[in-house]
Amino acid sequence: MHRITGKAGGDSLIEMSPTDSFNDDMNGYDQHASSSTGCPQQEQPPSPLTPDVCVDTCESLNTSLASLSPSDHSDSPRSEPQTLERISTLTGLSRKRALFLKFRSRIDKQQHSKDSVFFRDGVRMVDFVLSYDEDKDAERKQERRRLYEANLVNVGLELETEDKSESEDGKTYFVKIHAPWEVLATYADVLKVKVPFKANDIPDNSAMPMNWLFTPFRLPEHIMHPQPDYFTAPFDKSKSDFFLIDNKDTFFSPSTRNRIVYYILSRCSYFRDGCGDKDKKGIKRLLNNGTYTAAFPLHDSRYWTRSKDANCESDRYSLHKHWARFFCFFKEQPLNLIRKYYGEKIGIYFAWLGFYTEMLLFAAIVGTICFVYGILTYDDNEWSKEICSEEVGGNIVMCPLCDKKCGYWKLNTTCSSSWQSHMFDNVGTVFFAIFMGIWVTLFLEFWKRRQARLEYEWDLVDFEEEQQQLQLRPEYETKCTNRKLNRITQETEWVLQRTSTDLLGKLFLCWATVILWISLIIACIIGVIAYRLAVYAAFASIMKDSATTNIQVVGRFITPQLATSVTASCINFVIIMILNLMYERVAVWITDMEIPKTHLEYENKLVVKMFLFQFVNYYSSCFYVAFFKGKFVGYPGNYAYMFGSKLRNEECDPGGCLIELTTQLVIVMTGKQVWGNIQEALVPWLMNWWGSRKARNHPESLYSRWEQDHDLQCFGNLGLFYEYLEMVIQFGFITLFVASFPLAPLLALINNIIEVRVDAWKLTTQYRRPVAAKAHSIGAWQEILNGMAVLSVVTNAFIVAFTSDMIPRLVYMYAYKPEGEMNMKGYINNSLSVFNISAIPLDNKPDDGESPSWYNSSITSCRYRDYRYPSGHDKEYSHTMQFWHILAAKLTFIIIVEHVVFVVKFFVAWLIPDVPSDVRARVKRERYLVQEYLHNYEVEKLKIQLSQNSLSDCSCTPMIYPSIPKHEVLSECL
C-alpha cells in the first residue's frame, strides 16, 4: 500500500504541505527522502506504515522523481514554500487567482488532470473519498484518523491524501481510497457477489408485435443494455480462474467496488490493540463526532460533459442526457444503467416507480371517462333541477344549520353545489370504485412478475438469505458482548445479550412514543373539527345577508359550508406538514434505540412506525368527512353536541358529504404533491447552485472531482425510504378514497411523471453518488400495498353506500316509483323530513331574550335531511320504514361489492403467476449450469493435480497441453 501526500509518477505534479522543505532537484521532496536508504527523516511524524511498505513507498518516490525531466524542477526552492504559505492565507477571488496562476505555470508539465477519478499514477481507481478539516480539537481527531487509516492500510486498502493547499477553500483534506484486487476478491467472496462465468445462451424471445410503434419511446441499445448478459454464480476467491475475468481492474463494477469499500469502512476500528473499546468502530461514528466531514464514492464524470480520461466511464453523463431531463419524460428508463451506476436498491425503486406510473395511465383514463360522463349527464340530473327550480327548491324552507346565529334558508341556494356534486356522485362512481378494486390487484400481481424478472436479470435470486446473514449493522455488532453457536452454519457468532426487562422496557418506550404521537394527531383532528363547528356559525352570520354576491366572479359559489371546508382543509394540511417534520426525527431515534440486527430489520421497523403515523396523519381527516361527518347529527330540537359542549355536531353540505370529501382529498393530496416537488427540486437546486456554479466556472486543474462531489448534498441512508413513503401515501389517496374523486389517478400520474425526472435529476446532479446497496424487492412496502389494496375495497364500498347519495336515489327509483315510472321526480321532497317549529324547547332561546330565527312567526315548519316521521305522527320524529330500506340496501351493496371484488381479486391473483415461465426456466438452467460447470471444473483441476504429481516422478515431457496457460486449459475443457 502506498500512502503519500503529493503527486507521484511520470510527469505528474508533486505537491506537499507548505511546511515541507523543497528542493530544485526533488520538486518538493526533502533530500533525505530520496537517499539510498529509502527512509524519511526522523523529525517527521511517525507513519502507520510498516518498514517494508515504507521502503516500498520511498523507492516508488525515487522512481517517480528520477523520471522527471530537469524542466519540471523549475520551481524555486525558496519561493515555493512562501508561495504556498501565502496562498493558504488568501481568501475569495485573491486565492482563486493565486491558485490559477500557480497551476497555469505547471499545467503543461503534467498529464494527470484533477478531473480524473484515478490516483496520481493514473492507474489506481478512486473507490471512495474521505474529507476532513483541521479545527480546535485537531489533536484528538488527528489521532483517530491516524489509527483508523492505519487499520485501513492493514486490511489492504491503499490511500492517497490531497493536502489542504490543493483544495479550493484552502482548509479541506481529501483522503482517496483504492481497493486492490486482493481486497476486492476477498470481500466479494465474503459478500457472495455474483459474477459471470458463461455467456447467456438462451435466446431472447421477448420481442413485442408491432414493436416499431414504440420506437419514439425507446432509448439507444447501449444505454438500455450497457453490459452483456451472462450466467452468474457467487464469487469464490479460490476458484477465480472459473470465472470470466478478462481484466481485474474492471471485473467488478464501480458500484460493487464502492459497496465493498463501504463495508470495510463501516467495520474498521480506530482504537489501539490494547484498548478494546468496541464502540470505536466504523465511519458513521467518525462522521458523527466530526473526525471526518464526509465519506462518499466519486461520480465517474461531470454530468454535463463526458470524462476526458479515456480509461474512465461516463455513465453519469449518459444518465443525465437520456434520463434526468424532463423532456425525456416520454422515454423508457435505462434501468440496467441505473442499476450499474447506483446499485440494485435504487434501481428497484425506479423500476417500481416507473411501473406504478405506467399502470396509473389506465386508471387515469378510466377515471377521466367517469368524470366526463358526470359532465355529459349534467342535464339529466333530475334532483338538481328540482333543487334549482323555484317551484320546488324555491318553496322549501330548510332548518338552520347552527344554533342562534344561523337563519332559515331556501333549498335553491344550494343549486351550484348540487350540480358540482353530480360530477362526482353519479353511476360512474360505482363503476369506477369496482374498477379500482380490480386495478389495484392487477397492479400488484403484474409488479410481482416484473420484480421476479428483475431479480433474475440483476442476480438477486436467493438474495434474501444472504442479506439476513451478511449485512449486519455495524451499530449492532459494536453492542455485541457474547458469542453463540449458529445452528445453521455451526459457527460461533457475536450476539447482543438482552435481558427481558431491558427488551420489554425498550419496546414499551418505543411503542408508547408512537401511540403518543398518534394521539397527538387525533387531538389535532378534534381541534380542526371544533374549528369547523365554531367558524361555520361565524361564516353563516357573515353570509346570511348574501354578502358574497358582491364578489362578481365567485361570489355565487361561496357558501358557509364551502368556506368552512376549504379553510379547515388548509389548516389541516399545515398541521400535517408540521407533525411530519417533527415525527421523522422521533421515529429514527426510537428505531436506533431498538438496535436492529440487520439493515433489512432496521428498515422494516422504521417502515412500520413511519407508516402508522403517516396513515393517521394524512387520512384521518378524510375518514372523518367520509364516515363520521353528518352521521350523528340528531334532528331539530334534539341535536347532538360535541362532547357535551355548545358546539353542535356538523352536518353535511346541502349537496352531500361526498363533495366535501372531494374538497378535502384535493387539498391534502395536491398540496402534499406540490410541497413535495418544491422540497425535492427547488431546495436542492438552491443549495447546490453555488457549488455547480463553481464547478462550471473553475478550470479543471483548480476544482477537482472530489471537491465537486464534496460540495454536493448527501443522499443519506434514508433518502430512498422517504421516496417510497411519499409514493405509498399517494397510493393510499388514489385507492382508499378514489370513489369520491375519479380524477385522483390523473393528478397522481402527472405528479409521478414529474417525480421520476425530478428524482433522476437530483440523484444525477444535486447529490453525491450514493453507496451502492443490494435489494431484491421493495421490502416491507409490498405488504403495506397489499394491505391498502384490501382496505381500499372496503372504504370505497362504504363511501358509495354511506357518503354518496347513490343508494338512496336507487332505492327511491326502484322501490318507491313515482307515478309508477322509474324516474327521479319528487326525490328531493321525499328525502327531506318536516319539523314543526313550535316544538322547539324554550331553553334554546338566547340568554339575552332575543328571539332567534327559529321563532319567526311567519314560518311554521322547516325541512331537514333525514327520513323521520313528522310531528303529530304516532312515531313522531323516529325513523321511517324507508330509512330502514335504505340502510338494508346500503349493507347489501357493501356485502355484494366486497365479495365480488374480492373474488375477482383472488381469481386474478391465482390466474397470474408471480414468476414468468421464461424466468423460471432461466433460473433453473443457471442453477444447472453452475452445478455442472463447477463439477467439471473440480474434476479437471483434480486431473491436472494428478498429472503434475505423476510427472514429478517421471523425466518424460508432459503431453497434456504443455504450452497452454492454466485458465485456457480449464476453459477449453469446460
ROVO-374248 format. One record per residue (C-alpha): x, y, z. Coordinates in steps of 0.001 Angstrom, whole numbers, plus 500000, padded with zeros to 6 digits. Layout:
REM residues N
     xx     yy     zz
      X      Y      Z
...
This chain:
REM residues 974
     xx     yy     zz
 500000 500000 500000
 501262 503428 499088
 500092 506277 501247
 501620 509560 500180
 500779 513217 500212
 501551 514642 496831
 501590 513536 493231
 503813 510734 492082
 504538 509016 488833
 505587 510133 485372
 505431 513823 484629
 502725 514484 487193
 502991 517423 489517
 504157 516711 493063
 502733 518917 495797
 503441 518915 499504
 502277 520786 502559
 503518 524383 502851
 505570 523418 505905
 507653 520859 503989
 511012 521919 502591
 511506 521971 498858
 514465 521448 496625
 515018 522086 492942
 516167 518560 492317
 513407 516958 494324
 510481 519154 493239
 509100 519410 496699
 510525 516331 498473
 513233 516514 501067
 516625 515248 500010
 516609 512585 502707
 513523 511060 501167
 515445 510198 498025
 518565 508883 499668
 519721 505365 499166
 518260 504227 502474
 514752 504973 501260
 513578 506183 504691
 512068 509536 505701
 513591 511991 508155
 513367 511184 511829
 511805 514568 512560
 508698 513755 510524
 505584 512404 512269
 505533 508639 512719
 503879 506782 509891
 501483 503896 510383
 503212 502042 507569
 505320 499015 508254
 509043 499195 507383
 508577 497131 504229
 505832 499403 502991
 507875 502431 503976
 510780 501283 501873
 508452 500444 499017
 506887 503896 499197
 510209 505686 499243
 511516 503609 496370
 508441 504472 494334
 509073 508145 495091
 512666 507841 493947
 511496 506211 490730
 508940 508955 490180
 511489 511692 490860
 514048 510110 488600
 511554 510170 485764
 511078 513930 485992
 512910 515971 483444
 515037 518925 484553
 512463 521276 483105
 509952 520015 485597
 512071 521218 488501
 511869 524878 487747
 510188 525953 490938
 512491 527861 493187
 513236 526102 496468
 512906 529337 498333
 509858 530760 496599
 507678 527608 496645
 507110 527378 500427
 506477 531092 500657
 504064 530853 497718
 502067 528062 499313
 502039 529793 502694
 500855 532986 501076
 498118 531194 499140
 496892 529447 502281
 496301 532850 503925
 494318 534266 500991
 490538 534078 500587
 487963 534751 497922
 488951 535957 494482
 492558 536589 495524
 493016 532945 496463
 491353 531726 493254
 493622 533967 491156
 496744 532787 493002
 495787 529133 492580
 495071 529693 488899
 498435 531349 488313
 500183 528564 490231
 498556 525823 488214
 498877 527662 484899
 502640 527666 485306
 502588 523877 485645
 499623 522698 483635
 501802 521830 480647
 504182 519850 482850
 501662 517252 483972
 499454 514770 482234
 497245 513920 485213
 494070 516007 485453
 492343 516835 488708
 489135 515896 486928
 490301 512277 486916
 488847 509559 489161
 492239 507854 489473
 495174 508199 491813
 498055 510342 490646
 499636 507359 488951
 496652 507295 486567
 496204 503555 487157
 494527 503001 490503
 490862 503999 490594
 489486 506123 493441
 486802 503952 495007
 485986 506174 497970
 486861 509596 499364
 487074 510819 502956
 487350 514523 503776
 488237 516410 506937
 489157 519879 508178
 491583 520881 510875
 489882 522524 513846
 490382 523312 517534
 490061 519656 518535
 492648 518696 515929
 494908 516531 518103
 492268 514041 519215
 490737 513833 515776
 494131 513529 514136
 494918 510586 516409
 491622 508927 515496
 492311 509445 511801
 495841 508096 512133
 494653 504916 513845
 491690 504477 511533
 493694 504955 508359
 496454 502687 509660
 493842 499967 510199
 492508 500541 506705
 496024 500013 505431
 496304 496815 507442
 493255 495327 505732
 494800 496053 502335
 493280 499353 501184
 495504 501926 499505
 495271 505597 500499
 496420 508861 498975
 495926 512273 500597
 495334 515626 498912
 496756 518423 501025
 494524 521317 502032
 496617 523685 499930
 495289 521829 496874
 491638 522408 497793
 489676 525391 496603
 488741 526511 500130
 492284 526015 501455
 491256 524031 504549
 489887 520653 503428
 491968 517483 503192
 490828 514641 500954
 491811 511004 501531
 491376 508928 498392
 490872 505188 498845
 491603 502421 496363
 490739 498749 496836
 493250 496455 495062
 492285 493134 493535
 493129 491053 496587
 490808 493089 498804
 488005 493078 496259
 488314 489337 495688
 488359 488582 499420
 485278 490595 500261
 483433 489605 497089
 483836 486065 498379
 482574 487107 501818
 479580 489009 500422
 478830 486329 497822
 478872 488808 494947
 477566 487147 491803
 479903 487388 488802
 479746 485962 485243
 481098 482535 484359
 479398 481898 480987
 477611 483899 478323
 473831 483528 478353
 472878 481047 475629
 469078 481265 475995
 467575 483163 473040
 465585 486274 473849
 462039 485816 472558
 460602 488882 474237
 460063 490855 471020
 456693 492590 471001
 454388 492594 467973
 454388 495872 466071
 457459 496936 468013
 458064 499813 465595
 455162 501691 467178
 457203 502079 470362
 460336 503376 468630
 459809 507010 469772
 459787 505795 473382
 462944 503691 473113
 466476 504592 474166
 469655 503516 472327
 470618 499883 472842
 473941 500704 474531
 472041 502793 477106
 469350 500211 477800
 471787 497282 477925
 475220 498630 478889
 476555 495146 479745
 476315 491740 478023
 474066 489082 479510
 475845 486313 481423
 475070 483374 483640
 476429 484218 487078
 477480 482468 490257
 478691 483657 493693
 482347 484617 493538
 484844 482194 495082
 488358 483525 495501
 489857 480029 495483
 488256 479381 492077
 488967 482717 490439
 490001 481038 487176
 486499 479558 486933
 485025 482998 486186
 485284 485171 483079
 487993 487536 484296
 489432 489444 481357
 490627 492497 483277
 490928 492543 487053
 490704 496346 487140
 487238 496370 485520
 485925 492957 486549
 483993 494407 489489
 481725 497324 488568
 482278 500679 490321
 479054 500213 492304
 480285 496829 493574
 483679 498319 494397
 482279 501163 496483
 479890 498760 498237
 482826 496572 499269
 484894 499559 500407
 481998 500938 502434
 481541 497510 504018
 485164 497740 505200
 484875 501373 506298
 481784 500576 508363
 483590 497861 510318
 487124 499168 510629
 488083 500261 514161
 490088 503261 515353
 491443 502061 518691
 494821 500654 519609
 495438 496942 520034
 495306 497008 523851
 492231 499217 524146
 489315 497020 523273
 486644 499702 523090
 484346 498112 520544
 482273 501274 520190
 485199 502931 518424
 484410 501413 515079
 483049 502481 511741
 482974 505523 509505
 479493 506519 510710
 480762 507144 514219
 483725 509131 512886
 481366 511261 510821
 479115 511848 513825
 481962 513001 516077
 483430 515270 513409
 486639 513341 512774
 485698 513272 509096
 483309 515713 507457
 482197 513461 504603
 482607 509994 503108
 481423 509252 499600
 482235 507431 496352
 483030 509626 493368
 480836 510230 490376
 482573 508930 487269
 482362 512216 485313
 480792 515638 485250
 477127 515344 484381
 477217 517959 481622
 480201 516545 479727
 481967 513257 479190
 485124 512483 481082
 488291 513415 479202
 490038 510407 480687
 489843 507595 478144
 490032 504999 480939
 487055 506446 482787
 483432 505670 482030
 480823 508410 481646
 477700 506702 482937
 476697 509800 484875
 476741 511858 481688
 474680 509207 479869
 472140 509094 482682
 471794 512858 482693
 471426 513015 478921
 468926 510179 478469
 467143 510004 481840
 467473 513023 484134
 465976 515611 481792
 462289 516476 481927
 461932 516444 478150
 462724 512716 478281
 459511 512100 480262
 458012 510006 477450
 461083 507788 477165
 461627 504489 478933
 464024 504414 481866
 467529 502926 481438
 467074 500595 484409
 470154 498467 483697
 472350 501557 483556
 470768 502871 486782
 471485 499555 488443
 475042 499519 487140
 475764 503042 488389
 473736 503319 491600
 473213 499701 492628
 470234 497382 492795
 468390 499097 495641
 467979 502394 493811
 467371 500527 490556
 464463 498600 492120
 462912 501845 493357
 462923 503462 489924
 461674 500241 488322
 458738 500202 490760
 458042 503918 490355
 458105 503621 486560
 455823 500577 486578
 453422 502275 489007
 453305 505326 486735
 452606 503174 483677
 449721 501419 485441
 448347 504780 486585
 447803 505645 482932
 444973 503099 482667
 443366 504232 485931
 443654 507882 484868
 441948 507166 481517
 439014 505345 483133
 438711 507983 485879
 438673 510784 483320
 435970 508962 481345
 433846 508680 484511
 434342 512382 485219
 433418 513303 481652
 430341 511081 481989
 429285 513147 485002
 429628 516327 482954
 427790 514913 479928
 424856 513757 482084
 424650 517185 483638
 421280 517942 482063
 419804 514562 483044
 420252 515327 486731
 416596 515461 487793
 417175 516054 491510
 419469 519025 490839
 416815 520515 488575
 414292 520241 491412
 416715 521918 493840
 417345 524792 491449
 413726 525291 490392
 411605 527995 492010
 408625 525631 492187
 410431 523038 494357
 413695 524365 495752
 412391 527925 495998
 409446 526874 498160
 411317 524566 500551
 412477 526291 503736
 415357 524463 505420
 416051 524404 509158
 419044 526427 510443
 422385 524604 510267
 423643 526049 513564
 422158 527360 516778
 421254 531014 517392
 423297 532696 514610
 422026 530719 511612
 418712 531513 509980
 416300 529699 507722
 417370 529278 504154
 415862 528268 500822
 416933 524974 499310
 417595 526539 495891
 420522 528492 497343
 422487 525226 497123
 421902 524893 493387
 425584 525280 492460
 426878 522750 494995
 424237 520283 493808
 425467 520474 490229
 429072 520223 491359
 428276 517147 493427
 426745 515403 490418
 430097 515449 488588
 431466 513048 491199
 428331 511440 492626
 426796 509501 489739
 426510 505970 488403
 430061 506211 487065
 431266 506449 490682
 430072 502918 491413
 431695 501549 488274
 434978 503337 488987
 435098 502101 492591
 434739 498494 491369
 437271 499081 488593
 439881 500434 491029
 439433 497384 493247
 440399 495198 490286
 443072 497622 489008
 444985 497570 492273
 445076 493766 492152
 446373 493759 488589
 448991 496348 489528
 450330 494316 492447
 450291 490993 490569
 451991 492337 487457
 454555 494091 489631
 455431 490759 491245
 456156 489391 487758
 458205 492434 486825
 460091 492203 490099
 460804 488493 489564
 462290 489269 486154
 464500 491974 487623
 465601 489634 490408
 466906 487217 487808
 468409 489791 485449
 470152 491595 488303
 471421 488445 490054
 469180 488867 493082
 467667 485387 493197
 468053 483855 496692
 469444 487164 497930
 467196 487488 500993
 469051 484852 502978
 472390 486464 502129
 471071 489824 503215
 469968 488476 506583
 473266 486699 507241
 475822 489086 505781
 474504 492630 506102
 474642 493020 509873
 474508 496623 511002
 477801 497919 512438
 475789 499572 515231
 474559 496120 516244
 477989 494496 516033
 479554 497077 518340
 476982 496310 521050
 477510 492526 520923
 479199 491111 524017
 478658 487325 523804
 479241 484630 521234
 476733 481941 520322
 476751 478889 518074
 474713 479338 514902
 472735 476133 514412
 472704 476554 510642
 476347 477423 509918
 477719 475665 513050
 479952 478688 513595
 480121 480955 516611
 478919 484493 516043
 478552 487644 518104
 475108 488171 519608
 473581 491004 521596
 472789 489958 525144
 469442 491465 526158
 467598 490869 529407
 463828 490517 529428
 463459 493705 531440
 465632 495686 529046
 463820 494332 525984
 460336 494956 527365
 461351 498404 528597
 462604 499493 525179
 459585 498038 523384
 457252 499820 525802
 459082 503134 525390
 459165 502861 521589
 455521 501973 521091
 454359 504302 523835
 456072 507093 521884
 454327 506044 518652
 450929 505882 520386
 451568 509271 521987
 452213 510888 518607
 449213 509207 517026
 447124 510526 519925
 448542 513972 519211
 447305 513681 515616
 443831 512677 516791
 443834 515636 519185
 444709 517942 516276
 441897 516464 514187
 439442 517072 517045
 440750 520633 517183
 440085 521073 513455
 436553 519671 513922
 435976 522169 516731
 437236 524876 514369
 434708 523748 511763
 431842 523939 514241
 432842 527298 515677
 433742 529010 512404
 430717 527759 510483
 428429 529885 512623
 430653 532904 512009
 430638 532360 508226
 426884 531819 508317
 426270 535087 510167
 428536 536977 507727
 426982 535484 504601
 423354 535347 505718
 422619 538661 504004
 424213 537438 500739
 427352 539475 501297
 429226 537229 498902
 427166 538438 495960
 429449 541478 495917
 432159 539188 494585
 431008 539046 490995
 433056 536065 489758
 432985 533526 492592
 430518 535069 494989
 427576 532905 493966
 429653 529740 494509
 430746 530582 498060
 428629 529133 500836
 429298 528888 504591
 429827 525137 504161
 432344 525590 501338
 434241 528361 503132
 434428 526274 506294
 435504 523121 504449
 438251 524842 502421
 439762 526767 505341
 439620 523725 507630
 441292 521556 504973
 444096 524102 504544
 444660 524297 508307
 444647 520517 508498
 447244 520337 505715
 449556 522758 507554
 449224 520687 510744
 450036 517516 508778
 453238 519011 507387
 454380 520297 510802
 453732 516977 512546
 455580 515140 509754
 458718 517202 510232
 458650 516626 513990
 457889 512907 513928
 460529 511910 511370
 463325 512536 513864
 461428 510774 516653
 460831 507654 514520
 464532 507378 513616
 465559 507902 517253
 463330 505192 518704
 464310 502772 515907
 468002 503363 516624
 467302 502697 520282
 465965 499208 519456
 469350 498278 517868
 468009 496101 514998
 470350 493332 513846
 470313 493772 510061
 469707 496629 507653
 466555 494876 506469
 465226 494589 510027
 466056 498247 510675
 464167 499409 507598
 461163 497217 508379
 460888 498579 511930
 461181 502148 510679
 458647 501495 507908
 456036 500270 510398
 456475 503244 512722
 456509 505876 509998
 453624 504403 508039
 451334 504055 511069
 451964 507692 511889
 451601 508927 508309
 448475 506841 507787
 446728 508509 510720
 448207 511902 509907
 447174 512070 506242
 443996 510013 506154
 442270 510748 509486
 440604 513941 508226
 439354 512118 505120
 437989 509272 507267
 436184 511828 509434
 434478 513537 506481
 433673 510234 504767
 432341 508177 507657
 431539 510425 510632
 430510 513878 509475
 426744 514263 509257
 426092 510753 510606
 425444 511655 514265
 423583 514939 513993
 420178 514223 515517
 417222 516329 514433
 415859 519822 515184
 415020 520123 518834
 417196 517142 519724
 420571 517830 518133
 423745 516018 519210
 426579 518162 520572
 430323 517604 520558
 431446 516134 523909
 428589 517816 525718
 429724 521296 524652
 427664 524015 522990
 429144 523080 519599
 426536 521214 517569
 427752 518238 515540
 428500 519158 511972
 426036 518492 509156
 426947 517721 505572
 426934 520267 502805
 423470 520587 501210
 424987 518948 498122
 426024 515952 500230
 429150 514907 502125
 430805 513488 499004
 431631 516921 497598
 433231 517840 500938
 435302 514642 500881
 436375 515573 497368
 437417 519031 498572
 439375 517561 501487
 441078 514996 499251
 442037 517512 496556
 443542 519996 499023
 445545 517464 501056
 446675 515307 498113
 447501 518165 495749
 449087 520242 498497
 451301 517348 499531
 452429 516722 495952
 453156 520380 495237
 455007 520823 498527
 456947 517612 497953
 458068 518698 494496
 459126 522095 495847
 461165 520405 498574
 462725 517878 496210
 463503 520159 493294
 463741 523805 494318
 465501 523449 497668
 468321 521144 496438
 468775 523352 493397
 469162 526479 495504
 471509 524758 497958
 473753 523406 495223
 473514 526312 492802
 476683 527862 494150
 478563 524573 494045
 477506 523934 490442
 478495 527473 489540
 481948 526892 490972
 482285 523608 489116
 481382 525186 485783
 483464 528342 486211
 486653 526766 487545
 489353 525270 485350
 489610 521523 485860
 493063 521903 487391
 491632 524123 490134
 488411 522314 491025
 488981 518604 491476
 486454 515805 491133
 486473 515105 494860
 485837 518783 495585
 482921 518835 493145
 481276 515837 494796
 482120 517115 498292
 480108 520284 497611
 477024 518254 496679
 474385 517140 499170
 474445 513733 500803
 471634 511462 499642
 471511 509848 503092
 470694 506356 504240
 467002 507195 504500
 466692 509111 501218
 465147 506172 499411
 462947 505372 502407
 461247 508779 502208
 460773 508423 498447
 458916 505150 498985
 456878 506650 501818
 455776 509557 499653
 454596 507260 496875
 452818 504840 499230
 450888 507720 500817
 449892 508829 497317
 448850 505245 496543
 446535 505420 499551
 444890 508595 498293
 444106 507123 494868
 442798 503831 496247
 441201 504414 499649
 439069 507423 498636
 439066 507276 494852
 435272 506832 494692
 434930 510467 495755
 437350 511862 493171
 437841 509937 489887
 440478 512429 488764
 442840 511427 491597
 444738 508895 489399
 445170 511597 486727
 446703 514010 489252
 448922 511209 490560
 450015 510349 487011
 451011 513941 486258
 452864 514166 489573
 454719 510891 489008
 455830 511820 485505
 457446 514857 487099
 458593 512844 490136
 460584 510328 488081
 462566 513031 486319
 462979 515185 489436
 464343 512224 491403
 466631 511338 488496
 467828 514932 488223
 468506 515123 491964
 470498 511902 492036
 472476 512760 488932
 473259 516419 489519
 472473 517504 493073
 473592 514602 495262
 476814 512796 495886
 476928 509332 494470
 475151 507062 496995
 476856 503942 498259
 475535 501019 496221
 473298 498592 498082
 471514 495397 497160
 467779 494756 497473
 465747 492022 495824
 462365 493733 496276
 460676 496841 497615
 460666 495157 501028
 458014 495844 503640
 456305 498312 501319
 454968 495352 499321
 452957 494098 502312
 451725 497613 503070
 450492 497999 499491
 448713 494634 499736
 447032 495708 502963
 445935 499038 501488
 444582 497245 498404
 442300 495121 500603
 441291 498104 502748
 440512 500184 499646
 437757 497769 498613
 436075 498250 501993
 436477 502044 502144
 435208 502647 498616
 432215 500382 499191
 431357 502345 502360
 431901 505692 500585
 429455 504762 497821
 426979 503365 500346
 427081 505907 503189
 428796 509066 501911
 427302 509196 498434
 423570 509632 497790
 423656 506907 495136
 421911 504187 497183
 419025 506391 498464
 418356 507545 494902
 418358 503973 493554
 416036 502799 496354
 413663 505654 495590
 413695 504965 491871
 413176 501194 492116
 411165 500743 495355
 409174 503987 495506
 408423 504509 491818
 406824 507933 491379
 403695 507712 489244
 404573 504087 488553
 407577 505081 486428
 411305 504646 487030
 412402 508256 487343
 413620 510665 489993
 410705 513087 490071
 409844 514054 493620
 413059 512647 495094
 414035 515891 496848
 410695 516263 498599
 410818 512578 499569
 414330 512808 501066
 413549 515742 503389
 411691 515414 506671
 409339 518037 508153
 409837 519661 511542
 407241 521716 513421
 408974 524847 514710
 406598 525216 517630
 408069 522004 519087
 411422 523654 519753
 412112 523708 523524
 412280 527093 525180
 415779 526528 526564
 417126 527019 523055
 416334 530725 523285
 419300 533060 523685
 420172 534262 527176
 419607 537871 526183
 415942 537118 525469
 416226 537850 521773
 414055 535672 519605
 416215 533609 517286
 415313 532855 513727
 413682 529653 514962
 410731 531651 516198
 409933 533585 513067
 406163 533915 513295
 405717 533663 509516
 407410 530199 509333
 405633 527282 510967
 407762 524363 509658
 411142 523651 508135
 412794 520719 506376
 415966 518776 507189
 417911 515885 505604
 416667 512653 507137
 413907 510051 506944
 411734 510685 510035
 408023 510830 510761
 406552 514362 511048
 405125 515998 514134
 401762 514547 515209
 402518 511038 513957
 402340 508085 516341
 406101 507588 515840
 406923 511279 515888
 410485 512052 514743
 411511 508388 514708
 412957 506849 511550
 410574 505851 508792
 410453 502454 507108
 412160 503971 504068
 415176 504724 506254
 415499 501047 507137
 415003 500037 503485
 417841 502336 502502
 420062 501055 505332
 419409 497465 504271
 420205 498377 500666
 423469 500023 501754
 424589 496991 503747
 423586 494669 500891
 425524 496779 498428
 428652 496674 500632
 428465 492895 501037
 427862 492232 497328
 430531 494647 496086
 433135 493433 498564
 432533 489774 497743
 432505 490360 494002
 435698 492405 494056
 437451 490032 496449
 436511 487002 494357
 437826 488724 491235
 440975 489797 493104
 441780 486302 494327
 440948 484783 490939
 443254 487245 489167
 445986 486611 491745
 445637 482868 491190
 445483 483220 487420
 448632 485344 487116
 451770 483506 488337
 454195 485590 490376
 457186 484432 488306
 457018 484325 484470
 457605 480895 482950
 460638 482002 480934
 462251 483421 484091
 461686 480145 485921
 463339 478310 483034
 466329 480654 483076
 466774 480307 486844
 466675 476514 486598
 469141 476485 483706
 471534 478783 485545
 471463 476582 488640
 472022 473526 486474
 474964 475139 484682
 476545 476252 487949
 476464 472687 489271
 477664 471176 486001
 480459 473657 485408
 481675 473515 488989
 481713 469727 488819
 483675 469753 485572
 485963 472424 486962
 486774 470363 490060
 487272 467193 488001
 489608 468929 485586
 491506 470580 488387
 491953 467187 490037
 493227 465725 486754
 495823 468472 486461
 496968 467938 490054
 497252 464190 489497
 499169 464675 486272
 501550 467096 487969
 502130 464637 490821
 502800 461800 488381
 505150 463960 486314
 507239 464737 489371
 508369 461056 489300
 508794 460989 485515
 511509 462549 483387
 509469 462463 480208
 507996 465556 478565
 504402 466306 479722
 501881 465637 476972
 498737 467425 478258
 498660 470954 476813
 502255 471749 477719
 502169 475294 476331
 498641 476380 477154
 498016 478516 480250
 496022 477006 483083
 492995 479269 482608
 492799 478380 478935
 493103 474676 479687
 490222 474832 482141
 488124 476947 479849
 488708 474601 476911
 487837 471552 478997
 484687 473243 480257
